[in-house]
Amino acid sequence: MEKISDFICFEKPSQEIVEKYTGKVPEQIIDLWKQYGFGSMLNGYLRLIKPIVELLYYR
């Protein structure tokens, strides 16, 4: 996997999250989480997000 030079990490995934989603999301996503964590790149255009939403917002 090539290096993403402008990635800004907000949080590293816990082992619990990695284990919970292994087999449920593509292995490439798991690899990105392990290597980079949750964060953004391309000036915020693309984000790797935490799959567990603790607070929901309804409008």
mmCIF file of the N, C-alpha and C atoms, coordinates in Angstrom:
data_MODEL
# 
_entry.id   MODEL 
# 
loop_
_atom_site.group_PDB 
_atom_site.id 
_atom_site.type_symbol 
_atom_site.label_atom_id 
_atom_site.label_alt_id 
_atom_site.label_comp_id 
_atom_site.label_asym_id 
_atom_site.label_entity_id 
_atom_site.label_seq_id 
_atom_site.pdbx_PDB_ins_code 
_atom_site.Cartn_x 
_atom_site.Cartn_y 
_atom_site.Cartn_z 
_atom_site.occupancy 
_atom_site.B_iso_or_equiv 
_atom_site.pdbx_formal_charge 
_atom_site.auth_seq_id 
_atom_site.auth_comp_id 
_atom_site.auth_asym_id 
_atom_site.auth_atom_id 
_atom_site.pdbx_PDB_model_num 
ATOM 1   N N  . MET A 1 1  ? 0.855   -1.179 0.000  1.00 0.00 ? 1  MET A N  1 
ATOM 2   C CA . MET A 1 1  ? 0.000   0.000  0.000  1.00 0.00 ? 1  MET A CA 1 
ATOM 3   C C  . MET A 1 1  ? 0.899   1.239  0.000  1.00 0.00 ? 1  MET A C  1 
ATOM 4   N N  . GLU A 1 2  ? 0.610   2.167  -0.874 1.00 0.00 ? 2  GLU A N  1 
ATOM 5   C CA . GLU A 1 2  ? 1.444   3.367  -0.910 1.00 0.00 ? 2  GLU A CA 1 
ATOM 6   C C  . GLU A 1 2  ? 1.073   4.321  0.223  1.00 0.00 ? 2  GLU A C  1 
ATOM 7   N N  . LYS A 1 3  ? 2.006   5.155  0.602  1.00 0.00 ? 3  LYS A N  1 
ATOM 8   C CA . LYS A 1 3  ? 1.853   6.078  1.725  1.00 0.00 ? 3  LYS A CA 1 
ATOM 9   C C  . LYS A 1 3  ? 0.949   7.243  1.344  1.00 0.00 ? 3  LYS A C  1 
ATOM 10  N N  . ILE A 1 4  ? 0.016   7.571  2.228  1.00 0.00 ? 4  ILE A N  1 
ATOM 11  C CA . ILE A 1 4  ? -0.849  8.741  2.050  1.00 0.00 ? 4  ILE A CA 1 
ATOM 12  C C  . ILE A 1 4  ? -0.190  9.871  2.821  1.00 0.00 ? 4  ILE A C  1 
ATOM 13  N N  . SER A 1 5  ? 0.370   10.830 2.110  1.00 0.00 ? 5  SER A N  1 
ATOM 14  C CA . SER A 1 5  ? 1.224   11.840 2.749  1.00 0.00 ? 5  SER A CA 1 
ATOM 15  C C  . SER A 1 5  ? 0.463   12.906 3.529  1.00 0.00 ? 5  SER A C  1 
ATOM 16  N N  . ASP A 1 6  ? -0.776  13.191 3.162  1.00 0.00 ? 6  ASP A N  1 
ATOM 17  C CA . ASP A 1 6  ? -1.481  14.290 3.830  1.00 0.00 ? 6  ASP A CA 1 
ATOM 18  C C  . ASP A 1 6  ? -2.561  13.806 4.803  1.00 0.00 ? 6  ASP A C  1 
ATOM 19  N N  . PHE A 1 7  ? -2.477  12.559 5.244  1.00 0.00 ? 7  PHE A N  1 
ATOM 20  C CA . PHE A 1 7  ? -3.482  12.015 6.163  1.00 0.00 ? 7  PHE A CA 1 
ATOM 21  C C  . PHE A 1 7  ? -3.319  12.622 7.549  1.00 0.00 ? 7  PHE A C  1 
ATOM 22  N N  . ILE A 1 8  ? -4.431  13.063 8.137  1.00 0.00 ? 8  ILE A N  1 
ATOM 23  C CA . ILE A 1 8  ? -4.444  13.604 9.498  1.00 0.00 ? 8  ILE A CA 1 
ATOM 24  C C  . ILE A 1 8  ? -5.252  12.638 10.355 1.00 0.00 ? 8  ILE A C  1 
ATOM 25  N N  . CYS A 1 9  ? -4.592  12.002 11.313 1.00 0.00 ? 9  CYS A N  1 
ATOM 26  C CA . CYS A 1 9  ? -5.238  11.015 12.174 1.00 0.00 ? 9  CYS A CA 1 
ATOM 27  C C  . CYS A 1 9  ? -5.908  11.707 13.358 1.00 0.00 ? 9  CYS A C  1 
ATOM 28  N N  . PHE A 1 10 ? -7.182  11.369 13.583 1.00 0.00 ? 10 PHE A N  1 
ATOM 29  C CA . PHE A 1 10 ? -7.920  11.898 14.728 1.00 0.00 ? 10 PHE A CA 1 
ATOM 30  C C  . PHE A 1 10 ? -7.951  10.902 15.874 1.00 0.00 ? 10 PHE A C  1 
ATOM 31  N N  . GLU A 1 11 ? -7.926  9.604  15.531 1.00 0.00 ? 11 GLU A N  1 
ATOM 32  C CA . GLU A 1 11 ? -8.041  8.563  16.549 1.00 0.00 ? 11 GLU A CA 1 
ATOM 33  C C  . GLU A 1 11 ? -7.579  7.229  15.961 1.00 0.00 ? 11 GLU A C  1 
ATOM 34  N N  . LYS A 1 12 ? -6.895  6.431  16.766 1.00 0.00 ? 12 LYS A N  1 
ATOM 35  C CA . LYS A 1 12 ? -6.517  5.078  16.361 1.00 0.00 ? 12 LYS A CA 1 
ATOM 36  C C  . LYS A 1 12 ? -7.648  4.126  16.744 1.00 0.00 ? 12 LYS A C  1 
ATOM 37  N N  . PRO A 1 13 ? -7.961  3.141  15.892 1.00 0.00 ? 13 PRO A N  1 
ATOM 38  C CA . PRO A 1 13 ? -9.039  2.210  16.221 1.00 0.00 ? 13 PRO A CA 1 
ATOM 39  C C  . PRO A 1 13 ? -8.621  1.247  17.328 1.00 0.00 ? 13 PRO A C  1 
ATOM 40  N N  . SER A 1 14 ? -9.567  0.903  18.183 1.00 0.00 ? 14 SER A N  1 
ATOM 41  C CA . SER A 1 14 ? -9.284  -0.089 19.219 1.00 0.00 ? 14 SER A CA 1 
ATOM 42  C C  . SER A 1 14 ? -9.275  -1.479 18.583 1.00 0.00 ? 14 SER A C  1 
ATOM 43  N N  . GLN A 1 15 ? -8.649  -2.410 19.261 1.00 0.00 ? 15 GLN A N  1 
ATOM 44  C CA . GLN A 1 15 ? -8.633  -3.790 18.783 1.00 0.00 ? 15 GLN A CA 1 
ATOM 45  C C  . GLN A 1 15 ? -10.062 -4.339 18.719 1.00 0.00 ? 15 GLN A C  1 
ATOM 46  N N  . GLU A 1 16 ? -10.903 -3.893 19.631 1.00 0.00 ? 16 GLU A N  1 
ATOM 47  C CA . GLU A 1 16 ? -12.309 -4.324 19.662 1.00 0.00 ? 16 GLU A CA 1 
ATOM 48  C C  . GLU A 1 16 ? -13.034 -3.942 18.370 1.00 0.00 ? 16 GLU A C  1 
ATOM 49  N N  . ILE A 1 17 ? -12.825 -2.723 17.897 1.00 0.00 ? 17 ILE A N  1 
ATOM 50  C CA . ILE A 1 17 ? -13.467 -2.271 16.654 1.00 0.00 ? 17 ILE A CA 1 
ATOM 51  C C  . ILE A 1 17 ? -12.939 -3.066 15.469 1.00 0.00 ? 17 ILE A C  1 
ATOM 52  N N  . VAL A 1 18 ? -11.624 -3.257 15.414 1.00 0.00 ? 18 VAL A N  1 
ATOM 53  C CA . VAL A 1 18 ? -11.024 -4.019 14.312 1.00 0.00 ? 18 VAL A CA 1 
ATOM 54  C C  . VAL A 1 18 ? -11.603 -5.431 14.282 1.00 0.00 ? 18 VAL A C  1 
ATOM 55  N N  . GLU A 1 19 ? -11.660 -6.086 15.432 1.00 0.00 ? 19 GLU A N  1 
ATOM 56  C CA . GLU A 1 19 ? -12.191 -7.452 15.496 1.00 0.00 ? 19 GLU A CA 1 
ATOM 57  C C  . GLU A 1 19 ? -13.674 -7.497 15.141 1.00 0.00 ? 19 GLU A C  1 
ATOM 58  N N  . LYS A 1 20 ? -14.439 -6.525 15.618 1.00 0.00 ? 20 LYS A N  1 
ATOM 59  C CA . LYS A 1 20 ? -15.884 -6.493 15.374 1.00 0.00 ? 20 LYS A CA 1 
ATOM 60  C C  . LYS A 1 20 ? -16.210 -6.373 13.888 1.00 0.00 ? 20 LYS A C  1 
ATOM 61  N N  . TYR A 1 21 ? -15.418 -5.603 13.142 1.00 0.00 ? 21 TYR A N  1 
ATOM 62  C CA . TYR A 1 21 ? -15.727 -5.335 11.745 1.00 0.00 ? 21 TYR A CA 1 
ATOM 63  C C  . TYR A 1 21 ? -14.937 -6.186 10.755 1.00 0.00 ? 21 TYR A C  1 
ATOM 64  N N  . THR A 1 22 ? -13.987 -6.988 11.239 1.00 0.00 ? 22 THR A N  1 
ATOM 65  C CA . THR A 1 22 ? -13.278 -7.906 10.352 1.00 0.00 ? 22 THR A CA 1 
ATOM 66  C C  . THR A 1 22 ? -14.281 -8.928 9.817  1.00 0.00 ? 22 THR A C  1 
ATOM 67  N N  . GLY A 1 23 ? -14.326 -9.067 8.511  1.00 0.00 ? 23 GLY A N  1 
ATOM 68  C CA . GLY A 1 23 ? -15.287 -9.956 7.870  1.00 0.00 ? 23 GLY A CA 1 
ATOM 69  C C  . GLY A 1 23 ? -16.601 -9.280 7.515  1.00 0.00 ? 23 GLY A C  1 
ATOM 70  N N  . LYS A 1 24 ? -16.830 -8.079 8.055  1.00 0.00 ? 24 LYS A N  1 
ATOM 71  C CA . LYS A 1 24 ? -18.061 -7.334 7.764  1.00 0.00 ? 24 LYS A CA 1 
ATOM 72  C C  . LYS A 1 24 ? -17.824 -6.193 6.780  1.00 0.00 ? 24 LYS A C  1 
ATOM 73  N N  . VAL A 1 25 ? -16.613 -5.650 6.792  1.00 0.00 ? 25 VAL A N  1 
ATOM 74  C CA . VAL A 1 25 ? -16.233 -4.610 5.831  1.00 0.00 ? 25 VAL A CA 1 
ATOM 75  C C  . VAL A 1 25 ? -15.046 -5.147 5.036  1.00 0.00 ? 25 VAL A C  1 
ATOM 76  N N  . PRO A 1 26 ? -14.784 -4.601 3.861  1.00 0.00 ? 26 PRO A N  1 
ATOM 77  C CA . PRO A 1 26 ? -13.655 -5.092 3.070  1.00 0.00 ? 26 PRO A CA 1 
ATOM 78  C C  . PRO A 1 26 ? -12.331 -5.041 3.849  1.00 0.00 ? 26 PRO A C  1 
ATOM 79  N N  . GLU A 1 27 ? -11.494 -6.031 3.617  1.00 0.00 ? 27 GLU A N  1 
ATOM 80  C CA . GLU A 1 27 ? -10.203 -6.126 4.308  1.00 0.00 ? 27 GLU A CA 1 
ATOM 81  C C  . GLU A 1 27 ? -9.335  -4.890 4.051  1.00 0.00 ? 27 GLU A C  1 
ATOM 82  N N  . GLN A 1 28 ? -9.502  -4.246 2.885  1.00 0.00 ? 28 GLN A N  1 
ATOM 83  C CA . GLN A 1 28 ? -8.746  -3.034 2.584  1.00 0.00 ? 28 GLN A CA 1 
ATOM 84  C C  . GLN A 1 28 ? -9.088  -1.911 3.563  1.00 0.00 ? 28 GLN A C  1 
ATOM 85  N N  . ILE A 1 29 ? -10.342 -1.828 3.990  1.00 0.00 ? 29 ILE A N  1 
ATOM 86  C CA . ILE A 1 29 ? -10.745 -0.813 4.976  1.00 0.00 ? 29 ILE A CA 1 
ATOM 87  C C  . ILE A 1 29 ? -10.090 -1.111 6.318  1.00 0.00 ? 29 ILE A C  1 
ATOM 88  N N  . ILE A 1 30 ? -10.115 -2.379 6.721  1.00 0.00 ? 30 ILE A N  1 
ATOM 89  C CA . ILE A 1 30 ? -9.463  -2.781 7.975  1.00 0.00 ? 30 ILE A CA 1 
ATOM 90  C C  . ILE A 1 30 ? -7.979  -2.425 7.921  1.00 0.00 ? 30 ILE A C  1 
ATOM 91  N N  . ASP A 1 31 ? -7.333  -2.697 6.785  1.00 0.00 ? 31 ASP A N  1 
ATOM 92  C CA . ASP A 1 31 ? -5.905  -2.372 6.628  1.00 0.00 ? 31 ASP A CA 1 
ATOM 93  C C  . ASP A 1 31 ? -5.663  -0.872 6.756  1.00 0.00 ? 31 ASP A C  1 
ATOM 94  N N  . LEU A 1 32 ? -6.535  -0.057 6.151  1.00 0.00 ? 32 LEU A N  1 
ATOM 95  C CA . LEU A 1 32 ? -6.404  1.400  6.272  1.00 0.00 ? 32 LEU A CA 1 
ATOM 96  C C  . LEU A 1 32 ? -6.568  1.845  7.720  1.00 0.00 ? 32 LEU A C  1 
ATOM 97  N N  . TRP A 1 33 ? -7.558  1.285  8.423  1.00 0.00 ? 33 TRP A N  1 
ATOM 98  C CA . TRP A 1 33 ? -7.751  1.620  9.837  1.00 0.00 ? 33 TRP A CA 1 
ATOM 99  C C  . TRP A 1 33 ? -6.509  1.289  10.643 1.00 0.00 ? 33 TRP A C  1 
ATOM 100 N N  . LYS A 1 34 ? -5.945  0.102  10.404 1.00 0.00 ? 34 LYS A N  1 
ATOM 101 C CA . LYS A 1 34 ? -4.765  -0.331 11.164 1.00 0.00 ? 34 LYS A CA 1 
ATOM 102 C C  . LYS A 1 34 ? -3.561  0.560  10.867 1.00 0.00 ? 34 LYS A C  1 
ATOM 103 N N  . GLN A 1 35 ? -3.371  0.903  9.600  1.00 0.00 ? 35 GLN A N  1 
ATOM 104 C CA . GLN A 1 35 ? -2.193  1.680  9.217  1.00 0.00 ? 35 GLN A CA 1 
ATOM 105 C C  . GLN A 1 35 ? -2.334  3.166  9.544  1.00 0.00 ? 35 GLN A C  1 
ATOM 106 N N  . TYR A 1 36 ? -3.515  3.732  9.316  1.00 0.00 ? 36 TYR A N  1 
ATOM 107 C CA . TYR A 1 36 ? -3.680  5.180  9.445  1.00 0.00 ? 36 TYR A CA 1 
ATOM 108 C C  . TYR A 1 36 ? -4.579  5.624  10.594 1.00 0.00 ? 36 TYR A C  1 
ATOM 109 N N  . GLY A 1 37 ? -5.562  4.817  10.954 1.00 0.00 ? 37 GLY A N  1 
ATOM 110 C CA . GLY A 1 37 ? -6.526  5.214  11.975 1.00 0.00 ? 37 GLY A CA 1 
ATOM 111 C C  . GLY A 1 37 ? -7.716  5.912  11.342 1.00 0.00 ? 37 GLY A C  1 
ATOM 112 N N  . PHE A 1 38 ? -8.481  6.618  12.168 1.00 0.00 ? 38 PHE A N  1 
ATOM 113 C CA . PHE A 1 38 ? -9.624  7.388  11.687 1.00 0.00 ? 38 PHE A CA 1 
ATOM 114 C C  . PHE A 1 38 ? -9.166  8.831  11.513 1.00 0.00 ? 38 PHE A C  1 
ATOM 115 N N  . GLY A 1 39 ? -9.481  9.415  10.370 1.00 0.00 ? 39 GLY A N  1 
ATOM 116 C CA . GLY A 1 39 ? -9.038  10.777 10.111 1.00 0.00 ? 39 GLY A CA 1 
ATOM 117 C C  . GLY A 1 39 ? -9.435  11.221 8.721  1.00 0.00 ? 39 GLY A C  1 
ATOM 118 N N  . SER A 1 40 ? -8.709  12.204 8.196  1.00 0.00 ? 40 SER A N  1 
ATOM 119 C CA . SER A 1 40 ? -9.067  12.744 6.886  1.00 0.00 ? 40 SER A CA 1 
ATOM 120 C C  . SER A 1 40 ? -7.828  12.997 6.035  1.00 0.00 ? 40 SER A C  1 
ATOM 121 N N  . MET A 1 41 ? -8.093  13.146 4.738  1.00 0.00 ? 41 MET A N  1 
ATOM 122 C CA . MET A 1 41 ? -7.036  13.445 3.769  1.00 0.00 ? 41 MET A CA 1 
ATOM 123 C C  . MET A 1 41 ? -7.634  14.298 2.664  1.00 0.00 ? 41 MET A C  1 
ATOM 124 N N  . LEU A 1 42 ? -6.802  14.777 1.786  1.00 0.00 ? 42 LEU A N  1 
ATOM 125 C CA . LEU A 1 42 ? -7.233  15.629 0.672  1.00 0.00 ? 42 LEU A CA 1 
ATOM 126 C C  . LEU A 1 42 ? -8.016  16.836 1.174  1.00 0.00 ? 42 LEU A C  1 
ATOM 127 N N  . ASN A 1 43 ? -7.451  17.509 2.183  1.00 0.00 ? 43 ASN A N  1 
ATOM 128 C CA . ASN A 1 43 ? -8.071  18.698 2.787  1.00 0.00 ? 43 ASN A CA 1 
ATOM 129 C C  . ASN A 1 43 ? -9.484  18.426 3.303  1.00 0.00 ? 43 ASN A C  1 
ATOM 130 N N  . GLY A 1 44 ? -9.694  17.241 3.881  1.00 0.00 ? 44 GLY A N  1 
ATOM 131 C CA . GLY A 1 44 ? -10.988 16.887 4.443  1.00 0.00 ? 44 GLY A CA 1 
ATOM 132 C C  . GLY A 1 44 ? -11.979 16.311 3.451  1.00 0.00 ? 44 GLY A C  1 
ATOM 133 N N  . TYR A 1 45 ? -11.578 16.214 2.188  1.00 0.00 ? 45 TYR A N  1 
ATOM 134 C CA . TYR A 1 45 ? -12.485 15.711 1.155  1.00 0.00 ? 45 TYR A CA 1 
ATOM 135 C C  . TYR A 1 45 ? -12.824 14.239 1.368  1.00 0.00 ? 45 TYR A C  1 
ATOM 136 N N  . LEU A 1 46 ? -11.857 13.469 1.847  1.00 0.00 ? 46 LEU A N  1 
ATOM 137 C CA . LEU A 1 46 ? -12.052 12.039 2.070  1.00 0.00 ? 46 LEU A CA 1 
ATOM 138 C C  . LEU A 1 46 ? -11.730 11.722 3.520  1.00 0.00 ? 46 LEU A C  1 
ATOM 139 N N  . ARG A 1 47 ? -12.614 10.958 4.170  1.00 0.00 ? 47 ARG A N  1 
ATOM 140 C CA . ARG A 1 47 ? -12.429 10.631 5.586  1.00 0.00 ? 47 ARG A CA 1 
ATOM 141 C C  . ARG A 1 47 ? -12.545 9.134  5.815  1.00 0.00 ? 47 ARG A C  1 
ATOM 142 N N  . LEU A 1 48 ? -11.734 8.643  6.731  1.00 0.00 ? 48 LEU A N  1 
ATOM 143 C CA . LEU A 1 48 ? -11.882 7.294  7.272  1.00 0.00 ? 48 LEU A CA 1 
ATOM 144 C C  . LEU A 1 48 ? -12.545 7.479  8.621  1.00 0.00 ? 48 LEU A C  1 
ATOM 145 N N  . ILE A 1 49 ? -13.765 6.997  8.747  1.00 0.00 ? 49 ILE A N  1 
ATOM 146 C CA . ILE A 1 49 ? -14.535 7.300  9.947  1.00 0.00 ? 49 ILE A CA 1 
ATOM 147 C C  . ILE A 1 49 ? -14.674 6.095  10.868 1.00 0.00 ? 49 ILE A C  1 
ATOM 148 N N  . LYS A 1 50 ? -14.957 6.406  12.116 1.00 0.00 ? 50 LYS A N  1 
ATOM 149 C CA . LYS A 1 50 ? -15.242 5.395  13.129 1.00 0.00 ? 50 LYS A CA 1 
ATOM 150 C C  . LYS A 1 50 ? -16.646 4.852  12.853 1.00 0.00 ? 50 LYS A C  1 
ATOM 151 N N  . PRO A 1 51 ? -16.803 3.537  12.740 1.00 0.00 ? 51 PRO A N  1 
ATOM 152 C CA . PRO A 1 51 ? -18.103 2.993  12.351 1.00 0.00 ? 51 PRO A CA 1 
ATOM 153 C C  . PRO A 1 51 ? -19.165 3.034  13.446 1.00 0.00 ? 51 PRO A C  1 
ATOM 154 N N  . ILE A 1 52 ? -18.777 3.227  14.682 1.00 0.00 ? 52 ILE A N  1 
ATOM 155 C CA . ILE A 1 52 ? -19.727 3.234  15.788 1.00 0.00 ? 52 ILE A CA 1 
ATOM 156 C C  . ILE A 1 52 ? -20.112 4.678  16.091 1.00 0.00 ? 52 ILE A C  1 
ATOM 157 N N  . VAL A 1 53 ? -21.369 4.989  15.898 1.00 0.00 ? 53 VAL A N  1 
ATOM 158 C CA . VAL A 1 53 ? -21.858 6.332  16.176 1.00 0.00 ? 53 VAL A CA 1 
ATOM 159 C C  . VAL A 1 53 ? -22.543 6.296  17.539 1.00 0.00 ? 53 VAL A C  1 
ATOM 160 N N  . GLU A 1 54 ? -21.993 7.035  18.491 1.00 0.00 ? 54 GLU A N  1 
ATOM 161 C CA . GLU A 1 54 ? -22.529 7.014  19.847 1.00 0.00 ? 54 GLU A CA 1 
ATOM 162 C C  . GLU A 1 54 ? -23.665 8.012  20.027 1.00 0.00 ? 54 GLU A C  1 
ATOM 163 N N  . LEU A 1 55 ? -23.610 9.111  19.315 1.00 0.00 ? 55 LEU A N  1 
ATOM 164 C CA . LEU A 1 55 ? -24.673 10.113 19.365 1.00 0.00 ? 55 LEU A CA 1 
ATOM 165 C C  . LEU A 1 55 ? -25.269 10.259 17.974 1.00 0.00 ? 55 LEU A C  1 
ATOM 166 N N  . LEU A 1 56 ? -26.562 10.234 17.899 1.00 0.00 ? 56 LEU A N  1 
ATOM 167 C CA . LEU A 1 56 ? -27.235 10.415 16.620 1.00 0.00 ? 56 LEU A CA 1 
ATOM 168 C C  . LEU A 1 56 ? -27.855 11.800 16.582 1.00 0.00 ? 56 LEU A C  1 
ATOM 169 N N  . TYR A 1 57 ? -27.840 12.389 15.418 1.00 0.00 ? 57 TYR A N  1 
ATOM 170 C CA . TYR A 1 57 ? -28.398 13.724 15.246 1.00 0.00 ? 57 TYR A CA 1 
ATOM 171 C C  . TYR A 1 57 ? -29.567 13.629 14.282 1.00 0.00 ? 57 TYR A C  1 
ATOM 172 N N  . TYR A 1 58 ? -30.714 14.058 14.722 1.00 0.00 ? 58 TYR A N  1 
ATOM 173 C CA . TYR A 1 58 ? -31.898 14.079 13.866 1.00 0.00 ? 58 TYR A CA 1 
ATOM 174 C C  . TYR A 1 58 ? -32.328 15.517 13.663 1.00 0.00 ? 58 TYR A C  1 
ATOM 175 N N  . ARG A 1 59 ? -32.730 15.815 12.474 1.00 0.00 ? 59 ARG A N  1 
ATOM 176 C CA . ARG A 1 59 ? -33.170 17.162 12.161 1.00 0.00 ? 59 ARG A CA 1 
ATOM 177 C C  . ARG A 1 59 ? -34.662 17.176 12.015 1.00 0.00 ? 59 ARG A C  1 
# 
